[in-house]
């Protein structure tokens, strides 16, 4: 569960802003069925996708990595 006093994503870019609780908060899953679905793509500004590259100490939560 994610709790925050502020919105964890920028509502214009849908990326977690600096200081967001969503930054560097992703964890490995324990569900074996999900192992065949790597989290290696993210949404792009033009609503397509692009390769997801970790920035920071861990991946961010959600479908976007903050840049």
N, C-alpha and C positions, 0 to 999 in steps of 0.2 A: 504494500500500500504506500502511496506517495501522498504526503501531506505537506502543505506549504501555505504561508500567509499570503503569498503572491502567486500569480500565474506562472507555472513552471516553464511555459513556452511563450516566445514572442508571438503574438497573434497575427502579425504581418508576415513573418518569415517562417513561423512554426519551428524555429530552432530554439534550444534552451539558451537563454541569455546568461551572461556572466553572473555568477552568484546563485543560479538556479539550483534547486535540489535535484534536478534531473541530470545535471552534469556529473560525469564520472560515476554514475550510480548503477550502471548495468551489472548484472551478475550472471554467471554461467547457469544454465538451466539443469535441473536434475531429471527432466523428462527425456527419456531415450528416444522417443518418437520425434522429437524436435531436432535431434542431432543431424538429420539429413537436410535440414533447412537452415543453412548458415545465414547469419545476419551480416551480409557483406554488401548490401545495396542500401541507398537512402534516397529520399525524395529530393528532387532538384527544384530550383526556382520555377522552371517551366513545366512543372508537374510530370516530368518524366523521372527517370532514376539515374543515379551515378554510383560509382564504386564508393563504398563507405570506408573512410580512413579514420582510425582512432586518433583523436587529438586530446591530450591530457593523460591522466593516470589510468583511466579505464574508459570503456565505451559509455556514451550517454544513453539514458533511457529513451525509448521510443524509436521512431523511424528516421531520426535526424541526428547528426553529430554536430554540436555547436562549433562554429568556426570563428 
